[in-house]
Amino acid sequence: MEKPLCPQKGPYKVKIEKDKTYFWCSCGASNKQPFCDGSHKKAGIFKSLKYFADSEKEVFFCGCKSTKNPPFCDSSHTKL
């Protein structure tokens, strides 16, 4: 797989917890979207993206995996 899969055209709205580390799926193959479950290891060229939450809030993780602002949704290609 050279390009990431697109598991969802829109963003994933997630309430994140302060001081918790999240690993965003960049390949699109994870069964735990928008987070990594290790599926990228089969694809070979992708890696999860580490995100540390410094506060509790709601964020929009990219679902199409084509964002220019990973791991967050880029509004230029997805309507929120």
Order of alpha helices (4+ residues) and beta strands (2+ residues): beta-beta-alpha-beta-beta
